[in-house]
Amino acid sequence: MKLSIITPVYRTEATLKRCVESVLKQSFTDYELILIDDGSDDACPQLCDEYAEKDSRVRVIHTENQGVLLARKTAFENARGDYFIVFESDDTVSPELFSRLSEKIGQCAPDMIFFDYNKTNGENITCERTFDSERIFNKDSKKELWKLLLRSKFNSLCCKCIRRDKFDYDIDAAYYKGYSRGEDRLISAHMLSRLNTFCYLPEALYNYRTSASSLTRTYSFENLVMSSRATEEIRRMISADGCLDSECEALICSLSRMIYRNFLYPNAVSLPKKETVELIKKSESLGIYKLCTDRRADKYSSRPENLKFSLLRNKKYALLVDAVRLKSRI
């Protein structure tokens, strides 16, 4: 079997049918679709079973709710394909995706094929090309991909087809259980560190659907702790790969700043000022606090943001919260 499609399912009964149908309508048919019911408490488990009864290519694994990382790990361990892809259960794919992947695998059998995606909110569709034309990367040119990852342009697992015999899913999924704002980046980093040949297709073959809830989620302190550990882990992987130059160091600081901003700004607006200040103080012990306040990140940030992180660096936390709240009212 050539392809294994891994799709965790949790509370997506409104979109699951659309997702599965887009897979079953593929012109290329040598694949399996593994639906991981992650303890969903809606109609998803029944829908998954119905698809498995109708189509022998569909397999269902029912688990207790364990989070997306463990759900993916379970599917990976049960996958039978030579290559695997991870899909989200509220997205869809081009009907030619699998045939394009099969064609490229036949040509050069890379460790990874990655491609572009369309982003839609149900009304507007946008697509940002990663590169202008087809590209091949190897171990010697991998640094460019690490820098893409640090710029958050190489995170999505849904646009990556991975050679299964070249990748071990050895992430500490138990520790990262509940990690929901950066897990794709962490897994992509593990993939980059283990793979050596990459092929880029300049085609939008995946349709990613955004939602209002995904844009307004708060960032818990526990998630910040896991993000801090993940960022330090990614830095170690880049270093072990021989790619940690001064630009990568600065980009790690910039990435840390983006993560900390995603934690700080919503909490500063929604929580009492005193509680937010206490959370900031609590974060001082985290590695990400030192990274996000590093001045090397300034070149990638706007002047207003640099001023806010200067307040953070100088421990002017009350003023920082006031500045964030003022910005939110404008």
Secondary structure, 3 states (H helix, E strand, C coil): CCEEEEEEECCCHHHHHHHHHHHHCCCCCCEEEEEEEECCCCCHHHHHHHHHHHCCCEEEEEECCCCHHHHHHHHHHHCCCCEEEECCCCCEECCCHHHHHHHHHHHHCCCEEEEEEEEECCCCEECCCCCCCCEEECHHHCHHHHHHHHCCCCCCHHHEEEEHHHCCCCCCCCCCCCCCCCHHHHHHHHHHHHCCCEEEEEEEEEEEECCHHHHHCCCCHHHHHHHHHHHHHHHHHHHHCCCCCHHHHHHHHHHHHHHHHHHHHHHHHHCCHHHHHHHHHHHCCCHHHHHHCCHHHHHHCCHHHHHHHHHHHCCCHHHHHHHHHHHHHC
